[in-house]
Amino acid sequence: MLKILFSSEDILRTRVAPAADPVWELVLSLHLLQGRGRDPLLADWRRGVARTLRTDTAASRLRLLFALNPPRGYFPDFLTPYQSLDGFEVGLEAVRSTPADLLRRDLTRLAGETPLPAAAAALARGEPEVLRHLTDSMTRYQELAIAPYWSRIRAAVEADRARRARALLDGGVEGLLTGLRPNMRWEAGMLEVLDYPDTRELHLDGRGLLLVPSFFCARTPVALVDPALPPVLVYPVDRLGGLAPEPGRGAGPATAAGSRPALAALLGRTRAAVLAATDAGCTTGEVARRLHISPAAASQHTAVLRNAGLLVSHRDRNTVLHTLTPLGRAMLDA
């Protein structure tokens, strides 16, 4: 079990990442791609990526990247720098700029658990050419395995952020932390990560905690091993029906542009308005108040949209929060 200890200052400085983190998603997807798990929501993604890697002429250059990310156990902290919060290219530049002593420390630990290719020795010395090769490999893998599915990954993370924002508004940071169950438990200034593979304590020491919602995070949340690094906790989100490539990237032609009147003609005016109201997350009661309809009517409309795969609903005590699925967002944006 991982125990994260908060002071009152840490509670004030705890926040949720502003968007899906592209580097964390890349690294965690490598673990799932190589693992034995058979999540049906990822089955099509795994088959598609595996098929692409078999036919891609550059796939052989990804050997070091795959070796650094075994399906289980430790993986190097330097692969997921804090700077990736500002975007993929910023994160890659931080990887290329990793000090040699940190590279050597992380890779020595990894070599104690899993065999590494010969290139890892040059990487541990911080040779710039090998670091560039590594980040070029990350870019190529991102193009093959992440970019075609990014809109769905982003939609799932945005839906989770809407839930966390609601919890923060209703209950402050403690309400946010309490709402992270069932994978975690908040009590008396301590966040316990259940089923964590190691037993250790992380003292935040006034730095606060960055919570990173992740599509490819497996059931157990992930934290960095080095307690001196900025504290980050990556946790899984609802995958909202799994992954499919974006239009025009292997999934058929892109959807033609439309307008809200066209959406109203398809769904009906009230149901289209319900879909629009849930753009940033909305409870059943809020839908009723915004659209001046009865709570029963709001519940009926959201149920129809949910059954059609356009909404996903999460119950928290006496309220139900509705957020868009990737399909619902695509219809709203069309």
C-alpha positions, 0 to 999 in steps of 0.5 A: 500500500502507498500512503501519501501524507498531506499537511494543510499546505499540501491540501491547498496545493493539490490539483488535477492536471489540465488535460490528458498527459501525452507522455504518461499515456504513451508510457502506460500504453506500452505496459498494457500493449506488452502485458497479459491483460485482456481488457475488451475495451482495449482489444481492438486497439491492441490488435491494431497497434500490433498489426501496425508495428509488424508492418512498420519499417521503423518498428525495429528502432523501438526496441530500446523504448519497449525494453525500458517499459516492461509490462510489470514492475519498475520503469524509469522515472525519467521517462515521465518528466513533470514538464510533460504537463505542458505538452508532448514536445516539452516532455521529450525535451525534458527526457533529452535533458535528463542528467546522467546521474539520474539516467544511471540511477534509474537504469541500474535499478531497471537492469536489476529486474529486467534484461536491457539491450546494449544501447542502455549502457550508452543511455546510462552514460547520457550520450546525446545520440542515444537520448535523441534516438530514444525520443525519436522512438517515442515520437514514432510510437506516438504516431502509430499507437496514440495519435490515431486514438487521441480524441477518444483518450482526451474525451475520457480524461475530460469526462473524468476532469468534469467529475473531479471539478464537481467534487471540488466545487461541492466538497473542496480538495477533501471532497476531491480526494474522497471521490477517488474511491474505490482505488484510493481511500482518503482519511485524516490527512492521508491518501491510501492507494490500495493494492499498490505493489510496494509498501511505502510512504510519500511525504508531500512536505508542502509541495502538494500533489498533482493528480493525473487522470489517465486512459491507459493507467491500469486498475492501480494508480501509479506514482514516481519512485523518487520521493524528491521529484515533484509528487505525481499520482496517475490514476485510471479513468472510465474508458467510455467504451474503448478506442477507435481511430479518429475519422480519416485515420483508419476508421473511414471518411471523416464526418461531414460538417453540420450544425446544431439545427441538423442535430436537433432535427436528428435527435429532437430539439429538447434532446439536442439541448440536453446533449449540449448542456452536458458538454462540461458535465451536468447533473440531472437536476441541473439539466432540468433547471437549465432547460426548464423541464421536469426532473423526470423528463431530464432523467428520461432524455439522459437515459435515451442519450446514454443508451445510445452511447452519447452520454455516460453517467456516474452516480455519487450519493444522491446525484448523477453526473452526465458527461459526453462520450467521444461519440456524443462530443463528435455529434455535438461538434459536427 
